[in-house]
């Protein structure tokens, strides 16, 4: 996720807008979207010995956040839920939270204005075209060459906090309640993020305010992803495999959507089944570095569907760009030496957004070759 300037992004024009393509019900997929055989999400074409017939339950761990928010730390419910959270971070890097405290009506309003935005005429959406040098705005991000494969997805990204990362020209006037809804939604998701990093610190035996104090005025951005119906979902990807550069990421999967999110666990791509009213949380590269690899960011991707479109709303929460990041001293010792170097988070953010999505390769930026 970026908010600051980056390397030039190739503008994706009308001909490559997937919603416009989908409206025309093409019998063939344009070559620009067709993945190499090894990259396709087909169970008949596994790559690098990765099996797509996974043995796991499709439900990733689920945390009842109300037991942490209201629970006494000596209470059995609190202890059990903290143990589940620790296991989720250690073994999955992904989990879903229920009873998270974000008003369900607000989630519905956010989904509604997002869909209304994507359903506007292309000419209207292009008023907020992604500006070269950033990934804020409408279009496709992480595209740096004319021959790069495109994802079957339209994106709309906004910087939120701190205020200097915002580009007011990209905040749409239609739908009329879009900006107000995004503001309220983002405030509530920020509260959730503050709680989540507090409890993640607790699972590590650290002071629960350690991440918040370290992050300073945390950077926050939101990205709406729209995946139209695709006639050949076996040939394309909705979103290329990647891990997130954030500390944590909060994902809202639209109601009634088909399964689209998949995470890579033990060499298997596992679909994440949406749970009504739950939010999906994942660990980003920043937490992996801070915990010296104890909690790892996880590669994930999105696939498309032949019958249904899909919406997701993603919030990225990360340290201020001025903050220096490196393994926390409490989590480094002779048996577990530092695996990552210290660096400025803004420097990493710039590195992240000037490279196309390539699994976890971006994190090589920080790794120490012991």
Secondary structure in CASP SS format (residue, H / E / C, confidence):
PFRMAT SS
TARGET T0000
AUTHOR 0000-0000-0000
METHOD secondary structure of the structure
MODEL  1
X C 1.00
X C 1.00
X C 1.00
X C 1.00
X C 1.00
X C 1.00
X C 1.00
X C 1.00
X C 1.00
X C 1.00
X C 1.00
X C 1.00
X C 1.00
X H 1.00
X H 1.00
X H 1.00
X C 1.00
X H 1.00
X H 1.00
X H 1.00
X H 1.00
X H 1.00
X H 1.00
X C 1.00
X C 1.00
X C 1.00
X C 1.00
X C 1.00
X C 1.00
X C 1.00
X H 1.00
X H 1.00
X H 1.00
X C 1.00
X C 1.00
X C 1.00
X H 1.00
X H 1.00
X H 1.00
X C 1.00
X C 1.00
X C 1.00
X C 1.00
X C 1.00
X C 1.00
X C 1.00
X C 1.00
X C 1.00
X C 1.00
X C 1.00
X E 1.00
X C 1.00
X C 1.00
X C 1.00
X C 1.00
X C 1.00
X C 1.00
X C 1.00
X C 1.00
X C 1.00
X C 1.00
X E 1.00
X E 1.00
X E 1.00
X C 1.00
X H 1.00
X H 1.00
X H 1.00
X H 1.00
X C 1.00
X C 1.00
X C 1.00
X C 1.00
X C 1.00
X C 1.00
X H 1.00
X H 1.00
X H 1.00
X H 1.00
X H 1.00
X H 1.00
X H 1.00
X H 1.00
X H 1.00
X H 1.00
X H 1.00
X H 1.00
X H 1.00
X H 1.00
X H 1.00
X H 1.00
X C 1.00
X C 1.00
X E 1.00
X E 1.00
X E 1.00
X E 1.00
X E 1.00
X C 1.00
X C 1.00
X C 1.00
X C 1.00
X C 1.00
X H 1.00
X H 1.00
X H 1.00
X H 1.00
X H 1.00
X H 1.00
X H 1.00
X H 1.00
X H 1.00
X H 1.00
X H 1.00
X H 1.00
X H 1.00
X H 1.00
X H 1.00
X C 1.00
X C 1.00
X C 1.00
X H 1.00
X H 1.00
X H 1.00
X H 1.00
X H 1.00
X H 1.00
X H 1.00
X E 1.00
X C 1.00
X C 1.00
X C 1.00
X C 1.00
X C 1.00
X C 1.00
X C 1.00
X E 1.00
X E 1.00
X E 1.00
X C 1.00
X C 1.00
X C 1.00
X C 1.00
X C 1.00
X C 1.00
X C 1.00
X C 1.00
X C 1.00
X C 1.00
X C 1.00
X C 1.00
X C 1.00
X C 1.00
X E 1.00
X E 1.00
X E 1.00
X E 1.00
X E 1.00
X E 1.00
X E 1.00
X E 1.00
X C 1.00
X H 1.00
X H 1.00
X H 1.00
X C 1.00
X C 1.00
X H 1.00
X H 1.00
X H 1.00
X C 1.00
X C 1.00
X C 1.00
X C 1.00
X C 1.00
X C 1.00
X C 1.00
X H 1.00
X H 1.00
X H 1.00
X H 1.00
X H 1.00
X H 1.00
X H 1.00
X H 1.00
X H 1.00
X H 1.00
X H 1.00
X H 1.00
X H 1.00
X H 1.00
X H 1.00
X H 1.00
X H 1.00
X H 1.00
X H 1.00
X H 1.00
X H 1.00
X H 1.00
X H 1.00
X H 1.00
X H 1.00
X H 1.00
X C 1.00
X C 1.00
X C 1.00
X C 1.00
X C 1.00
X C 1.00
X H 1.00
X H 1.00
X H 1.00
X H 1.00
X H 1.00
X H 1.00
X C 1.00
X C 1.00
X C 1.00
X E 1.00
X E 1.00
X E 1.00
X E 1.00
X E 1.00
X E 1.00
X E 1.00
X E 1.00
X E 1.00
X C 1.00
X C 1.00
X C 1.00
X C 1.00
X C 1.00
X C 1.00
X C 1.00
X C 1.00
X C 1.00
X C 1.00
X C 1.00
X E 1.00
X E 1.00
X E 1.00
X E 1.00
X C 1.00
X C 1.00
X C 1.00
X C 1.00
X C 1.00
X E 1.00
X E 1.00
X E 1.00
X E 1.00
X E 1.00
X E 1.00
X C 1.00
X C 1.00
X C 1.00
X C 1.00
X C 1.00
X C 1.00
X C 1.00
X E 1.00
X E 1.00
X E 1.00
X E 1.00
X E 1.00
X C 1.00
X C 1.00
X E 1.00
X E 1.00
X E 1.00
X E 1.00
X C 1.00
X C 1.00
X C 1.00
X C 1.00
X C 1.00
X C 1.00
X C 1.00
X E 1.00
X E 1.00
X E 1.00
X E 1.00
X E 1.00
X C 1.00
X H 1.00
X H 1.00
X H 1.00
X H 1.00
X H 1.00
X H 1.00
X C 1.00
X C 1.00
X C 1.00
X C 1.00
X C 1.00
X C 1.00
X C 1.00
X C 1.00
X C 1.00
X E 1.00
X E 1.00
X E 1.00
X C 1.00
X C 1.00
X C 1.00
X C 1.00
X C 1.00
X C 1.00
X C 1.00
X E 1.00
X E 1.00
X E 1.00
X E 1.00
X E 1.00
X E 1.00
X E 1.00
X E 1.00
X E 1.00
X C 1.00
X C 1.00
X C 1.00
X C 1.00
X C 1.00
X E 1.00
X E 1.00
X C 1.00
X C 1.00
X C 1.00
X H 1.00
X H 1.00
X H 1.00
X C 1.00
X C 1.00
X C 1.00
X C 1.00
X C 1.00
X C 1.00
X C 1.00
X C 1.00
X E 1.00
X C 1.00
X C 1.00
X E 1.00
X E 1.00
X H 1.00
X H 1.00
X H 1.00
X H 1.00
X H 1.00
X H 1.00
X H 1.00
X H 1.00
X H 1.00
X C 1.00
X C 1.00
X C 1.00
X C 1.00
X C 1.00
X E 1.00
X C 1.00
X H 1.00
X H 1.00
X H 1.00
X H 1.00
X H 1.00
X C 1.00
X E 1.00
X C 1.00
X C 1.00
X C 1.00
END
